[in-house]
Amino acid sequence: FERTRINYYDQLFNLSATGDWEAWLNYFFDGVYEQAQDAIRRIRRIREVLDKYKALLLEHNETANALRLVDGLMASPVTSISNAVRTLGVSQPGASGILERLRAIGIVTKLENRWPRLYVALELLDAIDAPIS
């Protein structure tokens, strides 16, 4: 509806001017269907990225904490060392080491010249935000 805002307002005006509920409901349900399809495609892309991340973790014999942190990236693709400490219940050096290993195998990217240090799962963000064709 946001993408077709003018059409949305036109449909609302048409409803109030004519009382044609059938046309409004058809328009509205088409929009809901389109949004649902978009959500399904995004979920599939996110799942593919998660599967890739888990395969990388297995390939590099990573720890259960690294896997837990990757699962945490699904909720928050941008994280910090202090967030990793809270998520995993490990020390700051332990969390930093896990994030650096995730960086080394290509799961996260460290944003330079930032404090606190932030790590971003760029591929995951792309899967979430990229337009669906």
Phi, psi and omega in degrees: 000324179296320182293329182243047186305317181297316178297321177302311179295323176299316180295319177297316179297316179300320178298313182290329181281323187247340184073018182279085182292327181298316178296317180297313181296321176299314178299312184297312181292328173298319178295318178297316178300315180298318179295321179296318178296320177299316180298319179297315180296320178294318179299319178296318178296317180297318179298320178299318179295315179299317178298320178296315179300316181295323177296319177297319179297317178295317180300325182259015178050046181284165185277168175298326178295323177296320178295317177298321179293320176297319175300322177295330178295336178296325179276327183215095184292351175245126182221169178231171178297317181296325176294320178296323176301313180294317182296317188262341184068036179244173179289166177298314177298324178295315179295318178299318179297319179295315179298321179293324176292320176297324177294317183297329180264005171091015179275318178237159175241135177273128176282121183281157176057038178234144171222126001290161179297131179244142178241134186234133173270084187299319181297322178293316177301319178298319179297327181282314191264339185297141179296147177264128181274000000 
